[in-house]
């Protein structure tokens, strides 16, 4: 059976070959009526677009590169789900790369995207990354770049985040309202904005409710399940009194919870624990882990919507970047239900 070509569509509609080609590639110079007519005729004739050849001619493809720190964390996989649905509905496919929190792996992933001639890149920065030349190169090439969750403020590109300060405040305020007064905050060594903002929210909530900020209760490290356990062990070794833990993310909070239970500490009666992110396991453990929900699917959908505007923009990066900031939600579970258990 003879393969249908662009020339066949042009002949059927009695229009120029170049008009059909541009219509199929959604060129802004072609009217919506013409695009609709071309698409309908292409479908009727059974035309299948050669996307590889199209990308070689245009210099980019209908593929979007998405860089995430890790898909082992359900937060990132859920955001990607939100992005992918919107982008697929708009004719784009996804090329996904995990940095595994590594700067070198992140650079390699960005190089892979650029070599694949992606139409644009949506990224969340690895925790190892402190140099941003690989991201600056994307902007220099005038390729659309958008950050979500973890952003590089200095690059001044569009981003979608939640209000991490508010999330830190909400978590701490919730513990205070449950009667806890000596609240540990486990945070990161990295100066990444999301973590420093959560720390600010913690400090401000203590001050607003008349509680002292005790620097001995602020612990810094490389967040993980093991680090959460080690923080509790270190507090016990130093005999530092505390009655609650607010960890920067759920895996660290889970480690703290496990170590408290190993010490036969009653949670939430003696010590309350709250995390951040609302990972899928948080509702399944005993006691259920209280957390701050980061609106993962809405974050992905917002990132995709903003990114589509960038792809269609003829004035990329020349205006002030759009920043979408979502509200965090408190998810209170058994690990902080001190009043309910008293």
Beta strands, then each sheet from edge to edge (+ up, - down):
strand 1: 63-68
strand 2: 93-98
strand 3: 120-123
strand 4: 144-148
strand 5: 159-162
strand 6: 183-188
strand 7: 218-221
strand 8: 244-247
strand 9: 272-274
strand 10: 291-293
strand 11: 323-326
strand 12: 329-331
sheet 1: 2+ 1+ 3+ 4+ 5+ 11+
sheet 2: 7+ 6+ 8+ 9+
sheet 3: 10+ 12-
end
